[in-house]
């Protein structure tokens, strides 16, 4: 592994030298004049200074056969329990945690992208913020591994100066892009990094993707709730589309429906809910010590409870983050609140994504994006060669608290 990393580092350093770049030439981009503050170093490296954060710069490096091993190694270290635990336990002098979120969420997502998405048929990039004075391709110290004695040994090393990162995925002809795995680096937590810069990274990635293909229109993914809220605050209301049309239709259709109505109007759905409730009731009954005389009555009460809960879960298969704080211990009220909040969000930011009726939230079976205001319509079938990264399931919601969003790429690019 060390020999492979060393070879990759040598090759990347050579490929990024001015002499080599001038020898092979840099391919002009169709939108090379759109954003004057973005510099193309070579065909796999773009950069821009952060004007409101002196000493920091934004960089995007394309994942290739030369650097993918190094980037995977970097992300594996970021995702290592020893590193994640050290970050989680770091507190300020007042006892507050330095990092609120779990960095393994972002590093884990990013690693899944590199492990699952083909770099032969897609463009996969690492976008990041660094305190390096110049943009450079990734180079890892040979002994870079989990543990402060290794991670912080060389203060001039590539990872030491990296503050925040995420993956960016698209393909040359695609009109969509996807951002996934945004998180602060472990080094960034320990050495200090500016707050509130995630939108800068998203905006920079949007700029590079538009420079490479000005026809691109939307960034689609299923972010965690915290990131959704950050983008909502940073962008104009008409820049974002929330959820899917299937989610919206589901709420409208079943929100006020009673279980008896479901049984009458949709017996096949009712039967599935009933079977699920029976299985849960059987599991609960196995744990009880009761006599035969009481058994039927207890079973019937448990079945009715589970049937009601399963019906509410069917009506609201997603859980709004932190809704348990508004209705502690009341699962039914939590689902009602989740339904109301999701309905309000989709009313404010009407969904333009359809899963083509195959799912409420999964984009991996294919999606259709229709934006009437701009007369934009795009149908993506599962396995479409220009959008096959969406078929990997990596970009589907990872939890019931997540849902797809679509962000206007031009407005995202101009947000910073």
N, C-alpha and C positions, 0 to 999 in steps of 0.2 A: 504493500500500500504506500509506504514512504517513497519508494522508487517511482511509482506512478504519479504521486503528487508532485515530486520534484520535476519529472519530465513535463507534466502539464504546466507547471510554473515557468519552466524554461521556455517552452513553446509559446505560451501566452505573452511572456515578456518580449520575445523576439517578434511575434506578430504585431505587437502594439508599438514597436519602435517607429519613429518618423521615417527612417530609411526604408523599412519594409513597406509601410503604408504608402509612401510616395511611389515606390516601385510598382505596386500592384494597382494603385489608384483607388480612390474612394468613389463608390457608386453614388451619383446624385439622386436625392430623394425627390419624389413628385411634389412634396410640399415643403421643400427645403427653405423657402423664404417666408413661411407662415409665422414662425416664432423666432425672432432674431436673437433671443437670449439663450437659445439652445444650440450647443456646438456639437457637431458630429466629428468624433476623433477618428473613427474608422467604421467599417460597415457593421461592427458589433459593439460599438461603444458611443454613448451620447452623454453630455453633461451640461449642467447649468448652475451658476452660482446662486445661493440663496441670499437675495439682496437684503432681506430683513433679518437674516441670521449670519452676520459676518463670521467668516472662518469655516462655514459649512457649505457643502455643495451637493447637488443631486446628480446621481449617475444611473445609467441603465446599461447593463451588459447582457448581450445575447448569450443564451446557453448553447454551447456547441459540444462536439465530441472532445474538444481540448479541455474545456473547463468544467464539465458537468460533474466529474469526480470530485474536484475541489469544492464546488458548491454543495454537493451532497455531504461531504465531510464536514463542512462548516455548519450546515443545518443539523446534522446528527449531534454535533457537540452542543449546539444551542438547545437541542431537545433532550439532552442527557439529564436524567433525574438529578444527578449531582449538581449540575448547573442550575436547573430549574429550582431546586430546593434552596440553593444559595441565594438566588434572586428573591425568592418568596420570603426568606427570613431576614432580608436586609431592611432595617428600620432606621428612621431618623432619630435625632436626639430626643424628640418628643414622643417617640414610640410608635409613630405612624409608619406604615409600610411604604417604602420608596416606590414600589411597583404594585399597582392595584391588581391588574390582570395577570393571567398566567401566560408567560412567554411561550410555553410549550404549545399553546393553541395555534399561534401564528407560525412558529417554526415547524410544527407538525403538518399544518396545511401546505406550507411551502414545499416541504419534503415530499408530500404526497403528489404534488404537481410534478416535481422532477422525476419521481418514480413511475408516474402513471401516464403522463402526456408525451407522445412521440415528438422529438425535436426534428424528425425528418419531414413530417408533414405539417407541423405547426411552428410558429414563432413563440419561443418561451424566453422570457427575460427576467433578470433580477434587477429590480429598481431599489435604490438605497440612498441613504443620506450618510455622508462621511465628512470627517474633518481633515481628510487628506487635502493637500494644497492643489493637487492635480488629479484628474481622473485616471484610473489605471485598471487593468484587468486583474481579476482575483489572483492573489498569491498567498498561500498558507505556509506558515512556519512548519517545518518537517515534524516538529514535536507538538503541533497544535492538537490539544485534546481537552477533555473535561477536567477542570481544576484550575484554580487561579494561578498556580505556579507555572502553568503552561500558557493559559490564555493571556496573561498580562506580562509575560517575560519580555517581549520585544515591543516597545512602545511605538516603533515606526512601522510595525507590521500592518498588513491590510485589515485583518479583523479587529485590531485594537481600536482603530479609528472609525469603524462602522457603527452608526447609531441606530438606524431603523431600516427595515427592508420589507419587500413583498415581491410576489411573482406577478408577471404580466404575460398573458397568453392571448394569441390571436393567430392568424395566418395571413400570407401576403394579400390574398383577395377578399378576406373576410371584412364585413362591415361592422363587426362586433369585436370587442375585446373583453377580457375578464381579469380582474385584479383579485388576488387571493393571498392570504397568509401575512397580512401586514402586522408587524409587531416591532417593538423595540428590541435591540440586541442585548445580550447579557453584558457585553462590554459597555454598551450605552447606559445601562442601569448603574453600573459600578463607577464609571468615569464621568457620568453626567451627560445629560442630553436635553435639548430644549423641549418644552411642552407644546402641545398643540400644533404639531407639524405634519400630522398624517395627511391632511388635505393637500399640503405642498407636494407630497410624494405622489398622491393620486393625480393631481393636476399636471405634474411633470410627465408622468407616464402617459397621460392623455395627449399631451403635446407631442411626444415622440411618436406615438402611434398615428397621430394625424399627419405628422411630417412624412412618415413612411407611406401613408395612404390617406389622403385628404377626404376620401369618400366614406371613411368609417363614421358611424353615427352614434352607437351606444356602447356603454360598458355595462355588462350584465354579470351579476353574481348573486350570492345569497349570504350577505355578511352577518356577523354577530350584531346584536341589537345596539351595542355601544357605537359601532362604526356606522350603522344606519342613522343613528341620532346625530352623529358628528356631520355626516354628509347633508342631512336635512337642514341643520342650522347653517351650514356653509354655502348652500346653493339656493338659487331661486326656486320657488315652489314648483314651477313648470319644468324644472330640470330633472325631476325624479318621478319615476313610476314605481308604485309599490304593489307587491303581491302579483297574483295572476288573475286572469279573468275567471278561471275556474274557481278560485278562492272566493271571489266576489259573488259569483252565481251560487256557490254553495251556501254562503251566509244568507243571501236573499231567499233561497229556496227553503232552508231548514230552520232558520232562526226562530220562528214562532210556531213551528210544527210540534204537535204533541206526539207522544209515542204511539197512541192509538191511531192517529192519522198516518203515521209512517207505516204501521202494520197494514193499513187498508190500501194506501196508495203505492207503497213500495215494498211488497211482501218479501222480495228477494233480499233487500237490504235489512229488513227487520229480522229475517231468519239468520243472517250472518251475525247480527248483534246478539240475538238470542243464544246462538251456539257459543259465542265468545263468553257470554255471561254464565252459561251453564258450566263451562270449563273452569272459570274462576270460582264459581260456587262449589264445585266438586273439590277443588284444591283446598278451599277454606274448611269444608266439612271434614276432610281427612285429619285436620288438626284439632278437631273438637272431640271431647269425651262426653257424649250425651246418650240417654237411653232411647230405645226405639219409639216410645210413645211421643217423645219430644222432637224426634228427628225430622218428620215431615214439616211441622210448623216452622222450625228453625231454617230448614232448607228453603221453604217458600219465601220467608222474609229476606234471607240472604240473596236469593235469586232476584227478587224485586229490586233490592238495593243495587246489585251489580248490573241489572238491566237498565236501571235509570242512569247509573254512572257511565255505562258503555254508550248509551244514547247521547248523553251530554258530550262525551269524548268524540263521538261521530260528528256531532254538530260543530264542535270546535277541536279539530285535530292538532291545533297549534297552541302553544302556551306563551303568553306575553311575558317577557323577562320581568322579574321582580313583582309580578302581579300578586304573588303569595303574600307580599308585605301589606297589600291593600286589603286582603281578605284572608288573614292567617287561619289555616285549618279548615277553611270552607272551600272545598274543591269545586263545588257547583258554582259558587259566586266567582271564583277565579276564572272559570271557563266563560261565564257570562261577560265578565270584564274584558277577557281576552278577545271575545267576539266583538264587543262594542268598540274596543280600541282599534282592532284590525279594520273594522268597517269604517271607522272615522279616518284612519290613515289612508285607506284606498279611496275614500271620498275626496280627500285633500290632494291625493296623488294618484289619479286613476290608472289602473294597470293597463299596460300596452302589451304585456307578455301573455301568450296563451300556450298552455302545454299540449294543445291540440286534443284536449279531452282525455288524455291518457293518465293524468295525475293532477292532484291539486297543486303540488309545489315542485315536482321533479322536472328538470329541464333535459335530462339525459335521454329521454325518449324522442326528443324533437320539440322545437318551439316555433311559434309564429309571433312576430312583432308587427303590430299595426299602430301607426301614429298618424291619425287622421289630419291633425293640424298641419303636418308637413308632407302629407300624402306619401308617407314611407310605409312600405309593406315588405316584409321579408319572411319567407317560410324556410325553416331549417329542418331537414329530415334527419333522423338518427343515422349516424355514419357518414353524413355529408362531408366530403373530403376537405372542404374549406372551413368546416366548423366541427371537426371530429373531436376536438378537445372537450366539447360540451357533452359528448357521449360517455365520458369516462366516469361519471358520477361524482368526481372530485368536486365539481362546482354546484352540486345539488345541496340543499339545506342539510347540515350535519345534525341538527337537533330540531325539535318541534317549536323552538323559540325563534327560528330563522325562516325567512321567506325570500323569494327572488325579488330583485330590484333591477330597474334599467335606468341608467344615468346618461343624459345627453352629453356626449363626449366633448363637443365644442364648448359647452357651458362649463363643464368640469375643467377643461384646459384653461379657460379664461378666469377661473375662480381665484387663481393666484398668479 
